[in-house]
Amino acid sequence: MAITSLNNIGIPTTNGGGSTQILLMPKLKYRFRVTLIGFGVNAATELTKQVQEVTRPKVSFEEMTLDVYNSKVKLAGKYSLENVTLTLRDDASGQVQKLVGQQVQKQYDFMEQASARSGIDYKFTTRIEVLDGGNGAEGPFTLETFEMYGCFLQNVDYGDANYSTNEHMTVALTIAYDNLAQFAAGAAAVSPIGGIGAAVGRTVAALGRGGATTGSQNPTTV
């Protein structure tokens, strides 16, 4: 049948015939959900309903350079987790302002000029889920989950007002965090870690160049 020709829409993985791989459905940017756990005073999904956009996590490693005879060798140093930006629609009922204000007050009491005793008193968890598009009676299925731990508000931007635009007001939150885990398809509470944070074991290079083993051998080369 002609429809089988769709199987040829893809990229050949080798130079031989019949190696074309069928394209996989990509995740779509507008199918997502953000939940803030332990945010503010009372747990609520109001912020989840008011999310406009969110940036996904970014992981980077500092670069170490070893200057040696005739050349240089580069190694991965300490990692850094870039802050996440969450933009919320500022609703007319004031729920977003109320919840964001509660979290800011947990971090620092502006009226009493008092700070929290420790980070655990104000830190929260941010969960970003990519969904499959289901809704209503056919509920969504989670394709991927990022959970960020030890979160706090590094910056709150209440935006501006402008007579010359036809736009709604927003509140932009810059969220700093300590660590993260990435879960495979399904609910994060029951799914295995499927990316960052997964147990892959330490790979220790075998003596000399070429090949690697998993174990506790003493590293001898860079």
C-alpha positions as CSV (number, residue, x, y, z in Angstrom):
1,M,0.0,0.0,0.0
2,A,1.1,3.6,-0.7
3,I,0.9,4.4,3.0
4,T,3.9,2.2,3.6
5,S,6.0,4.8,1.8
6,L,5.8,6.8,5.0
7,N,8.2,4.3,6.5
8,N,10.8,5.7,4.1
9,I,10.5,9.3,5.5
10,G,13.5,9.4,7.8
11,I,17.3,9.2,7.8
12,P,19.3,6.1,6.6
13,T,21.5,4.9,9.5
14,T,23.9,3.0,7.2
15,N,24.8,3.0,3.5
16,G,22.9,-0.3,2.9
17,G,19.4,-0.5,1.7
18,G,16.4,-0.8,4.1
19,S,18.2,1.1,6.9
20,T,15.9,4.1,7.0
21,Q,14.5,4.7,10.5
22,I,10.9,5.8,11.0
23,L,10.7,9.3,12.5
24,L,9.8,9.5,16.2
25,M,7.1,11.8,17.5
26,P,8.8,14.8,19.2
27,K,7.7,16.3,22.5
28,L,5.8,19.6,21.9
29,K,6.7,22.8,23.7
30,Y,3.1,23.7,24.6
31,R,2.2,20.5,26.3
32,F,3.6,20.9,29.8
33,R,2.7,21.4,33.4
34,V,4.6,23.1,36.3
35,T,3.9,22.3,39.9
36,L,5.5,24.1,42.9
37,I,5.6,21.8,45.9
38,G,6.0,23.5,49.3
39,F,5.7,27.0,47.8
40,G,4.3,29.7,49.9
41,V,2.1,29.0,52.9
42,N,-0.6,26.7,51.6
43,A,-0.2,24.0,48.9
44,A,-2.2,25.1,45.9
45,T,-2.5,24.4,42.1
46,E,-3.4,28.0,41.4
47,L,0.1,28.8,40.1
48,T,0.0,25.7,37.9
49,K,-3.1,27.1,36.1
50,Q,-1.5,30.6,35.6
51,V,1.8,29.4,34.1
52,Q,2.7,31.1,30.8
53,E,6.1,29.7,30.1
54,V,9.1,28.1,31.8
55,T,12.7,27.4,30.9
56,R,14.0,23.9,31.2
57,P,17.1,23.1,33.3
58,K,20.6,23.8,32.0
59,V,23.6,21.9,33.2
60,S,27.2,23.1,32.6
61,F,30.6,22.0,33.7
62,E,33.6,24.3,34.4
63,E,36.5,23.5,32.2
64,M,39.9,22.6,33.6
65,T,43.0,22.9,31.5
66,L,46.2,21.0,32.2
67,D,49.2,22.5,30.4
68,V,51.6,19.7,29.6
69,Y,54.6,19.1,27.3
70,N,53.7,20.3,23.7
71,S,49.9,20.2,24.4
72,K,47.0,20.7,26.6
73,V,44.5,18.4,28.2
74,K,41.0,19.4,29.2
75,L,38.9,18.0,32.0
76,A,35.4,18.5,33.4
77,G,35.4,20.4,36.6
78,K,32.6,21.3,39.0
79,Y,29.1,21.5,37.6
80,S,26.7,24.4,37.6
81,L,22.9,24.5,37.4
82,E,21.5,27.6,35.7
83,N,18.5,29.2,37.3
84,V,15.1,28.5,35.8
85,T,12.7,31.2,34.8
86,L,8.9,30.8,35.4
87,T,6.5,33.3,33.9
88,L,3.0,33.6,35.4
89,R,-0.1,35.5,34.2
90,D,-0.9,38.1,36.9
91,D,-4.6,37.3,37.5
92,A,-7.2,40.0,38.4
93,S,-8.2,38.1,41.6
94,G,-4.7,38.6,43.0
95,Q,-4.0,34.9,43.7
96,V,-0.6,34.9,41.9
97,Q,0.5,38.0,43.8
98,K,-0.7,36.5,47.1
99,L,1.1,33.1,46.7
100,V,4.3,34.7,45.4
101,G,4.3,37.2,48.2
102,Q,3.9,34.4,50.7
103,Q,7.0,32.7,49.4
104,V,9.0,35.9,49.4
105,Q,8.0,36.5,53.0
106,K,9.1,32.9,54.0
107,Q,12.5,33.8,52.6
108,Y,12.6,37.2,54.3
109,D,10.0,39.0,56.4
110,F,10.1,42.5,55.1
111,M,7.7,43.9,57.7
112,E,9.7,42.6,60.7
113,Q,13.1,42.6,58.9
114,A,13.7,39.0,60.0
115,S,15.2,36.2,57.9
116,A,14.5,32.5,58.0
117,R,16.6,30.4,60.4
118,S,17.7,27.9,57.7
119,G,17.2,27.0,54.1
120,I,14.8,24.2,54.9
121,D,12.3,26.8,56.2
122,Y,11.7,28.3,52.8
123,K,13.0,26.0,50.1
124,F,10.5,24.2,47.8
125,T,10.5,21.7,44.9
126,T,9.8,22.5,41.3
127,R,8.3,19.9,39.0
128,I,8.2,20.4,35.2
129,E,6.3,17.7,33.3
130,V,6.0,17.2,29.6
131,L,2.6,15.8,28.7
132,D,1.1,13.9,25.7
133,G,-1.8,16.2,25.1
134,G,-4.6,14.3,26.9
135,N,-7.3,16.3,28.7
136,G,-10.7,16.0,30.3
137,A,-12.0,12.4,30.4
138,E,-8.9,11.2,28.6
139,G,-6.3,12.5,31.2
140,P,-2.8,13.3,30.1
141,F,0.2,10.9,30.3
142,T,3.5,12.3,31.5
143,L,6.3,11.8,29.0
144,E,9.1,13.3,31.1
145,T,9.6,14.9,34.4
146,F,12.3,17.2,35.8
147,E,12.3,17.7,39.5
148,M,14.4,20.4,41.0
149,Y,15.2,20.3,44.7
150,G,16.2,23.0,47.2
151,C,14.5,25.8,45.3
152,F,14.2,29.4,46.3
153,L,13.2,32.6,44.5
154,Q,16.4,34.4,43.5
155,N,14.5,37.1,41.7
156,V,10.8,38.3,41.4
157,D,10.0,40.6,38.4
158,Y,6.6,42.2,38.7
159,G,6.8,43.5,35.1
160,D,5.4,46.8,34.0
161,A,2.2,48.6,33.0
162,N,1.9,50.2,29.5
163,Y,-0.9,52.2,28.0
164,S,0.2,51.4,24.4
165,T,0.0,47.6,24.5
166,N,-2.8,45.0,24.5
167,E,-0.9,42.5,26.7
168,H,-1.7,41.0,30.0
169,M,0.5,41.6,33.1
170,T,3.0,38.9,34.2
171,V,5.1,38.0,37.1
172,A,8.5,36.4,36.3
173,L,10.2,34.2,38.9
174,T,13.8,33.3,38.7
175,I,14.3,30.0,40.6
176,A,17.6,28.9,41.9
177,Y,18.0,25.3,43.1
178,D,20.5,22.8,44.5
179,N,20.0,19.6,42.6
180,L,17.7,17.9,40.1
181,A,16.5,14.5,38.8
182,Q,15.0,13.5,35.5
183,F,12.3,10.8,35.4
184,A,11.2,8.6,32.5
185,A,7.6,8.4,31.2
186,G,4.9,8.1,33.9
187,A,4.4,9.7,37.3
188,A,7.6,10.9,38.9
189,A,6.7,9.2,42.2
190,V,6.7,5.7,40.6
191,S,8.9,6.1,37.5
192,P,12.6,5.2,37.5
193,I,15.0,8.0,37.0
194,G,15.6,8.1,33.3
195,G,18.2,10.7,32.7
196,I,20.1,13.0,35.0
197,G,20.4,11.2,38.4
198,A,20.1,7.7,36.9
199,A,22.3,5.0,38.3
200,V,24.8,4.3,35.6
201,G,27.8,3.3,37.7
202,R,31.2,4.9,37.8
203,T,33.3,4.1,34.8
204,V,37.0,3.9,35.7
205,A,39.5,3.9,32.8
206,A,41.6,0.8,32.4
207,L,45.3,1.1,32.7
208,G,46.7,2.8,29.6
209,R,44.6,4.1,26.7
210,G,41.6,2.5,25.2
211,G,38.9,0.6,26.9
212,A,37.2,1.2,30.2
213,T,36.0,-0.9,33.1
214,T,33.6,-0.4,36.0
215,G,35.2,-0.8,39.3
216,S,37.6,0.7,41.8
217,Q,40.9,0.7,39.9
218,N,43.2,3.6,40.6
219,P,43.0,6.2,37.9
220,T,46.3,6.7,36.3
221,T,45.7,8.7,33.1
222,V,43.7,11.7,32.0
